[in-house]
């Protein structure tokens, strides 16, 4: 039998209640009150384990081996991304112009997508370091 959706939660809750109450119900209704009183009147017990020492994590690039090489790689990747985005804008503008001249709607729509995608990608690559610094501050 497979139960899904909103029906499963009430059925599961009912099964848990029946399972928890079954020993008390076997001894009669007075046992239910005794179990409820015993649960509410039990004093809190102290934990024998000591409290854990908090762990401090301070992520930074300070001690990373090869840090300058990684930064150079990221700079080159960002420049390549900008060149690709500018290329997409140029090719998309050409496709948009050709689509307008020839009356080809699919070519014009594809050209608009390339122009908008390339421009948006260039903006994201340019402002990504500033956005990341703003979000982590």
mmCIF file of the C-alpha atoms, coordinates in Angstrom:
data_MODEL
# 
_entry.id   MODEL 
# 
loop_
_atom_site.group_PDB 
_atom_site.id 
_atom_site.type_symbol 
_atom_site.label_atom_id 
_atom_site.label_alt_id 
_atom_site.label_comp_id 
_atom_site.label_asym_id 
_atom_site.label_entity_id 
_atom_site.label_seq_id 
_atom_site.pdbx_PDB_ins_code 
_atom_site.Cartn_x 
_atom_site.Cartn_y 
_atom_site.Cartn_z 
_atom_site.occupancy 
_atom_site.B_iso_or_equiv 
_atom_site.pdbx_formal_charge 
_atom_site.auth_seq_id 
_atom_site.auth_comp_id 
_atom_site.auth_asym_id 
_atom_site.auth_atom_id 
_atom_site.pdbx_PDB_model_num 
ATOM 1   C CA . UNK A 1 1   ? 0.000  0.000  0.000   1.00 0.00 ? 1   UNK A CA 1 
ATOM 2   C CA . UNK A 1 2   ? 1.444  3.326  -1.029  1.00 0.00 ? 2   UNK A CA 1 
ATOM 3   C CA . UNK A 1 3   ? 0.321  6.584  0.600   1.00 0.00 ? 3   UNK A CA 1 
ATOM 4   C CA . UNK A 1 4   ? 1.542  9.943  -0.672  1.00 0.00 ? 4   UNK A CA 1 
ATOM 5   C CA . UNK A 1 5   ? 0.963  13.639 -0.290  1.00 0.00 ? 5   UNK A CA 1 
ATOM 6   C CA . UNK A 1 6   ? -1.116 15.264 2.387   1.00 0.00 ? 6   UNK A CA 1 
ATOM 7   C CA . UNK A 1 7   ? -2.624 11.961 3.504   1.00 0.00 ? 7   UNK A CA 1 
ATOM 8   C CA . UNK A 1 8   ? 0.684  10.472 4.649   1.00 0.00 ? 8   UNK A CA 1 
ATOM 9   C CA . UNK A 1 9   ? 1.429  12.983 7.432   1.00 0.00 ? 9   UNK A CA 1 
ATOM 10  C CA . UNK A 1 10  ? -1.808 12.507 9.429   1.00 0.00 ? 10  UNK A CA 1 
ATOM 11  C CA . UNK A 1 11  ? -1.618 8.739  9.074   1.00 0.00 ? 11  UNK A CA 1 
ATOM 12  C CA . UNK A 1 12  ? 1.994  8.715  10.232  1.00 0.00 ? 12  UNK A CA 1 
ATOM 13  C CA . UNK A 1 13  ? 1.184  11.008 13.179  1.00 0.00 ? 13  UNK A CA 1 
ATOM 14  C CA . UNK A 1 14  ? -1.712 8.757  14.196  1.00 0.00 ? 14  UNK A CA 1 
ATOM 15  C CA . UNK A 1 15  ? 0.493  5.667  14.060  1.00 0.00 ? 15  UNK A CA 1 
ATOM 16  C CA . UNK A 1 16  ? 3.113  7.355  16.233  1.00 0.00 ? 16  UNK A CA 1 
ATOM 17  C CA . UNK A 1 17  ? 0.471  8.342  18.804  1.00 0.00 ? 17  UNK A CA 1 
ATOM 18  C CA . UNK A 1 18  ? -1.006 4.841  18.882  1.00 0.00 ? 18  UNK A CA 1 
ATOM 19  C CA . UNK A 1 19  ? 2.448  3.296  19.257  1.00 0.00 ? 19  UNK A CA 1 
ATOM 20  C CA . UNK A 1 20  ? 3.402  5.685  22.082  1.00 0.00 ? 20  UNK A CA 1 
ATOM 21  C CA . UNK A 1 21  ? 0.112  5.277  23.936  1.00 0.00 ? 21  UNK A CA 1 
ATOM 22  C CA . UNK A 1 22  ? -0.282 1.506  23.562  1.00 0.00 ? 22  UNK A CA 1 
ATOM 23  C CA . UNK A 1 23  ? 1.509  0.479  26.845  1.00 0.00 ? 23  UNK A CA 1 
ATOM 24  C CA . UNK A 1 24  ? -0.528 2.976  28.862  1.00 0.00 ? 24  UNK A CA 1 
ATOM 25  C CA . UNK A 1 25  ? -3.810 1.981  27.195  1.00 0.00 ? 25  UNK A CA 1 
ATOM 26  C CA . UNK A 1 26  ? -3.194 -1.676 28.033  1.00 0.00 ? 26  UNK A CA 1 
ATOM 27  C CA . UNK A 1 27  ? -3.262 -0.821 31.777  1.00 0.00 ? 27  UNK A CA 1 
ATOM 28  C CA . UNK A 1 28  ? -6.459 1.272  31.588  1.00 0.00 ? 28  UNK A CA 1 
ATOM 29  C CA . UNK A 1 29  ? -7.354 4.977  31.448  1.00 0.00 ? 29  UNK A CA 1 
ATOM 30  C CA . UNK A 1 30  ? -5.780 5.754  34.841  1.00 0.00 ? 30  UNK A CA 1 
ATOM 31  C CA . UNK A 1 31  ? -2.413 4.634  33.511  1.00 0.00 ? 31  UNK A CA 1 
ATOM 32  C CA . UNK A 1 32  ? -2.600 7.256  30.754  1.00 0.00 ? 32  UNK A CA 1 
ATOM 33  C CA . UNK A 1 33  ? -2.852 10.042 33.346  1.00 0.00 ? 33  UNK A CA 1 
ATOM 34  C CA . UNK A 1 34  ? 0.009  8.525  35.350  1.00 0.00 ? 34  UNK A CA 1 
ATOM 35  C CA . UNK A 1 35  ? 2.205  8.381  32.244  1.00 0.00 ? 35  UNK A CA 1 
ATOM 36  C CA . UNK A 1 36  ? 1.362  11.995 31.358  1.00 0.00 ? 36  UNK A CA 1 
ATOM 37  C CA . UNK A 1 37  ? 2.148  13.158 34.918  1.00 0.00 ? 37  UNK A CA 1 
ATOM 38  C CA . UNK A 1 38  ? 5.381  11.185 34.956  1.00 0.00 ? 38  UNK A CA 1 
ATOM 39  C CA . UNK A 1 39  ? 6.457  12.746 31.658  1.00 0.00 ? 39  UNK A CA 1 
ATOM 40  C CA . UNK A 1 40  ? 5.760  16.304 32.843  1.00 0.00 ? 40  UNK A CA 1 
ATOM 41  C CA . UNK A 1 41  ? 7.135  15.951 36.386  1.00 0.00 ? 41  UNK A CA 1 
ATOM 42  C CA . UNK A 1 42  ? 10.481 14.338 35.538  1.00 0.00 ? 42  UNK A CA 1 
ATOM 43  C CA . UNK A 1 43  ? 13.363 16.620 36.565  1.00 0.00 ? 43  UNK A CA 1 
ATOM 44  C CA . UNK A 1 44  ? 15.829 17.538 33.848  1.00 0.00 ? 44  UNK A CA 1 
ATOM 45  C CA . UNK A 1 45  ? 19.001 15.511 33.996  1.00 0.00 ? 45  UNK A CA 1 
ATOM 46  C CA . UNK A 1 46  ? 22.475 16.948 33.622  1.00 0.00 ? 46  UNK A CA 1 
ATOM 47  C CA . UNK A 1 47  ? 24.560 15.780 30.711  1.00 0.00 ? 47  UNK A CA 1 
ATOM 48  C CA . UNK A 1 48  ? 27.730 13.985 31.851  1.00 0.00 ? 48  UNK A CA 1 
ATOM 49  C CA . UNK A 1 49  ? 29.572 15.117 28.726  1.00 0.00 ? 49  UNK A CA 1 
ATOM 50  C CA . UNK A 1 50  ? 31.358 18.465 28.774  1.00 0.00 ? 50  UNK A CA 1 
ATOM 51  C CA . UNK A 1 51  ? 30.200 21.138 26.371  1.00 0.00 ? 51  UNK A CA 1 
ATOM 52  C CA . UNK A 1 52  ? 32.036 21.064 23.056  1.00 0.00 ? 52  UNK A CA 1 
ATOM 53  C CA . UNK A 1 53  ? 34.710 23.613 22.292  1.00 0.00 ? 53  UNK A CA 1 
ATOM 54  C CA . UNK A 1 54  ? 33.535 25.976 19.546  1.00 0.00 ? 54  UNK A CA 1 
ATOM 55  C CA . UNK A 1 55  ? 35.376 25.669 16.257  1.00 0.00 ? 55  UNK A CA 1 
ATOM 56  C CA . UNK A 1 56  ? 36.440 28.885 14.566  1.00 0.00 ? 56  UNK A CA 1 
ATOM 57  C CA . UNK A 1 57  ? 36.901 28.944 10.826  1.00 0.00 ? 57  UNK A CA 1 
ATOM 58  C CA . UNK A 1 58  ? 38.377 31.960 9.068   1.00 0.00 ? 58  UNK A CA 1 
ATOM 59  C CA . UNK A 1 59  ? 38.574 31.243 5.351   1.00 0.00 ? 59  UNK A CA 1 
ATOM 60  C CA . UNK A 1 60  ? 41.061 33.332 3.454   1.00 0.00 ? 60  UNK A CA 1 
ATOM 61  C CA . UNK A 1 61  ? 43.687 33.061 0.727   1.00 0.00 ? 61  UNK A CA 1 
ATOM 62  C CA . UNK A 1 62  ? 46.582 33.970 2.991   1.00 0.00 ? 62  UNK A CA 1 
ATOM 63  C CA . UNK A 1 63  ? 48.249 30.580 3.399   1.00 0.00 ? 63  UNK A CA 1 
ATOM 64  C CA . UNK A 1 64  ? 47.154 28.941 0.153   1.00 0.00 ? 64  UNK A CA 1 
ATOM 65  C CA . UNK A 1 65  ? 50.091 27.493 -1.793  1.00 0.00 ? 65  UNK A CA 1 
ATOM 66  C CA . UNK A 1 66  ? 50.131 28.709 -5.385  1.00 0.00 ? 66  UNK A CA 1 
ATOM 67  C CA . UNK A 1 67  ? 47.830 31.610 -4.608  1.00 0.00 ? 67  UNK A CA 1 
ATOM 68  C CA . UNK A 1 68  ? 49.311 33.917 -7.244  1.00 0.00 ? 68  UNK A CA 1 
ATOM 69  C CA . UNK A 1 69  ? 48.998 31.227 -9.952  1.00 0.00 ? 69  UNK A CA 1 
ATOM 70  C CA . UNK A 1 70  ? 45.331 30.660 -9.097  1.00 0.00 ? 70  UNK A CA 1 
ATOM 71  C CA . UNK A 1 71  ? 44.627 34.404 -9.194  1.00 0.00 ? 71  UNK A CA 1 
ATOM 72  C CA . UNK A 1 72  ? 46.404 34.670 -12.559 1.00 0.00 ? 72  UNK A CA 1 
ATOM 73  C CA . UNK A 1 73  ? 44.313 31.763 -13.887 1.00 0.00 ? 73  UNK A CA 1 
ATOM 74  C CA . UNK A 1 74  ? 41.096 33.442 -12.703 1.00 0.00 ? 74  UNK A CA 1 
ATOM 75  C CA . UNK A 1 75  ? 42.149 36.740 -14.307 1.00 0.00 ? 75  UNK A CA 1 
ATOM 76  C CA . UNK A 1 76  ? 42.856 35.029 -17.641 1.00 0.00 ? 76  UNK A CA 1 
ATOM 77  C CA . UNK A 1 77  ? 39.536 33.137 -17.464 1.00 0.00 ? 77  UNK A CA 1 
ATOM 78  C CA . UNK A 1 78  ? 37.671 36.387 -16.789 1.00 0.00 ? 78  UNK A CA 1 
ATOM 79  C CA . UNK A 1 79  ? 39.357 38.093 -19.751 1.00 0.00 ? 79  UNK A CA 1 
ATOM 80  C CA . UNK A 1 80  ? 38.537 35.149 -22.034 1.00 0.00 ? 80  UNK A CA 1 
ATOM 81  C CA . UNK A 1 81  ? 34.937 35.271 -20.818 1.00 0.00 ? 81  UNK A CA 1 
ATOM 82  C CA . UNK A 1 82  ? 34.725 38.983 -21.615 1.00 0.00 ? 82  UNK A CA 1 
ATOM 83  C CA . UNK A 1 83  ? 36.147 38.412 -25.105 1.00 0.00 ? 83  UNK A CA 1 
ATOM 84  C CA . UNK A 1 84  ? 33.597 35.654 -25.724 1.00 0.00 ? 84  UNK A CA 1 
ATOM 85  C CA . UNK A 1 85  ? 30.758 37.864 -24.508 1.00 0.00 ? 85  UNK A CA 1 
ATOM 86  C CA . UNK A 1 86  ? 31.826 40.738 -26.752 1.00 0.00 ? 86  UNK A CA 1 
ATOM 87  C CA . UNK A 1 87  ? 32.101 38.273 -29.640 1.00 0.00 ? 87  UNK A CA 1 
ATOM 88  C CA . UNK A 1 88  ? 28.570 37.049 -28.911 1.00 0.00 ? 88  UNK A CA 1 
ATOM 89  C CA . UNK A 1 89  ? 27.283 40.617 -28.957 1.00 0.00 ? 89  UNK A CA 1 
ATOM 90  C CA . UNK A 1 90  ? 29.001 41.294 -32.313 1.00 0.00 ? 90  UNK A CA 1 
ATOM 91  C CA . UNK A 1 91  ? 27.801 38.065 -33.939 1.00 0.00 ? 91  UNK A CA 1 
ATOM 92  C CA . UNK A 1 92  ? 24.322 38.530 -32.480 1.00 0.00 ? 92  UNK A CA 1 
ATOM 93  C CA . UNK A 1 93  ? 24.168 42.088 -33.805 1.00 0.00 ? 93  UNK A CA 1 
ATOM 94  C CA . UNK A 1 94  ? 25.151 40.795 -37.243 1.00 0.00 ? 94  UNK A CA 1 
ATOM 95  C CA . UNK A 1 95  ? 22.491 38.066 -37.106 1.00 0.00 ? 95  UNK A CA 1 
ATOM 96  C CA . UNK A 1 96  ? 19.930 40.619 -35.966 1.00 0.00 ? 96  UNK A CA 1 
ATOM 97  C CA . UNK A 1 97  ? 20.816 42.951 -38.846 1.00 0.00 ? 97  UNK A CA 1 
ATOM 98  C CA . UNK A 1 98  ? 20.762 40.189 -41.451 1.00 0.00 ? 98  UNK A CA 1 
ATOM 99  C CA . UNK A 1 99  ? 17.460 38.913 -40.062 1.00 0.00 ? 99  UNK A CA 1 
ATOM 100 C CA . UNK A 1 100 ? 15.916 42.375 -40.346 1.00 0.00 ? 100 UNK A CA 1 
ATOM 101 C CA . UNK A 1 101 ? 17.176 42.922 -43.888 1.00 0.00 ? 101 UNK A CA 1 
ATOM 102 C CA . UNK A 1 102 ? 16.080 39.510 -45.160 1.00 0.00 ? 102 UNK A CA 1 
ATOM 103 C CA . UNK A 1 103 ? 12.856 39.416 -43.167 1.00 0.00 ? 103 UNK A CA 1 
ATOM 104 C CA . UNK A 1 104 ? 13.856 36.245 -41.284 1.00 0.00 ? 104 UNK A CA 1 
ATOM 105 C CA . UNK A 1 105 ? 12.197 36.384 -37.876 1.00 0.00 ? 105 UNK A CA 1 
ATOM 106 C CA . UNK A 1 106 ? 14.024 33.351 -36.397 1.00 0.00 ? 106 UNK A CA 1 
ATOM 107 C CA . UNK A 1 107 ? 17.381 34.876 -37.290 1.00 0.00 ? 107 UNK A CA 1 
ATOM 108 C CA . UNK A 1 108 ? 16.388 38.187 -35.697 1.00 0.00 ? 108 UNK A CA 1 
ATOM 109 C CA . UNK A 1 109 ? 15.159 36.495 -32.529 1.00 0.00 ? 109 UNK A CA 1 
ATOM 110 C CA . UNK A 1 110 ? 18.345 34.439 -32.294 1.00 0.00 ? 110 UNK A CA 1 
ATOM 111 C CA . UNK A 1 111 ? 20.375 37.623 -32.809 1.00 0.00 ? 111 UNK A CA 1 
ATOM 112 C CA . UNK A 1 112 ? 18.532 39.397 -29.976 1.00 0.00 ? 112 UNK A CA 1 
ATOM 113 C CA . UNK A 1 113 ? 19.214 36.444 -27.692 1.00 0.00 ? 113 UNK A CA 1 
ATOM 114 C CA . UNK A 1 114 ? 22.910 36.551 -28.480 1.00 0.00 ? 114 UNK A CA 1 
ATOM 115 C CA . UNK A 1 115 ? 23.105 40.318 -27.951 1.00 0.00 ? 115 UNK A CA 1 
ATOM 116 C CA . UNK A 1 116 ? 21.286 40.181 -24.628 1.00 0.00 ? 116 UNK A CA 1 
ATOM 117 C CA . UNK A 1 117 ? 23.144 37.069 -23.446 1.00 0.00 ? 117 UNK A CA 1 
ATOM 118 C CA . UNK A 1 118 ? 26.548 38.439 -24.379 1.00 0.00 ? 118 UNK A CA 1 
ATOM 119 C CA . UNK A 1 119 ? 25.831 41.806 -22.793 1.00 0.00 ? 119 UNK A CA 1 
ATOM 120 C CA . UNK A 1 120 ? 24.494 40.234 -19.615 1.00 0.00 ? 120 UNK A CA 1 
ATOM 121 C CA . UNK A 1 121 ? 27.466 37.891 -19.404 1.00 0.00 ? 121 UNK A CA 1 
ATOM 122 C CA . UNK A 1 122 ? 29.892 40.785 -19.841 1.00 0.00 ? 122 UNK A CA 1 
ATOM 123 C CA . UNK A 1 123 ? 28.157 42.742 -17.067 1.00 0.00 ? 123 UNK A CA 1 
ATOM 124 C CA . UNK A 1 124 ? 28.221 39.744 -14.727 1.00 0.00 ? 124 UNK A CA 1 
ATOM 125 C CA . UNK A 1 125 ? 31.904 39.054 -15.363 1.00 0.00 ? 125 UNK A CA 1 
ATOM 126 C CA . UNK A 1 126 ? 32.781 42.727 -14.881 1.00 0.00 ? 126 UNK A CA 1 
ATOM 127 C CA . UNK A 1 127 ? 30.822 43.231 -11.674 1.00 0.00 ? 127 UNK A CA 1 
ATOM 128 C CA . UNK A 1 128 ? 31.114 39.731 -10.116 1.00 0.00 ? 128 UNK A CA 1 
ATOM 129 C CA . UNK A 1 129 ? 34.052 40.624 -7.811  1.00 0.00 ? 129 UNK A CA 1 
ATOM 130 C CA . UNK A 1 130 ? 32.213 43.694 -6.529  1.00 0.00 ? 130 UNK A CA 1 
ATOM 131 C CA . UNK A 1 131 ? 28.993 41.719 -5.998  1.00 0.00 ? 131 UNK A CA 1 
ATOM 132 C CA . UNK A 1 132 ? 30.821 38.964 -4.119  1.00 0.00 ? 132 UNK A CA 1 
ATOM 133 C CA . UNK A 1 133 ? 32.645 41.501 -1.929  1.00 0.00 ? 133 UNK A CA 1 
ATOM 134 C CA . UNK A 1 134 ? 29.341 43.262 -1.199  1.00 0.00 ? 134 UNK A CA 1 
ATOM 135 C CA . UNK A 1 135 ? 27.561 40.009 -0.261  1.00 0.00 ? 135 UNK A CA 1 
ATOM 136 C CA . UNK A 1 136 ? 30.346 38.810 2.037   1.00 0.00 ? 136 UNK A CA 1 
ATOM 137 C CA . UNK A 1 137 ? 30.765 42.174 3.821   1.00 0.00 ? 137 UNK A CA 1 
# 
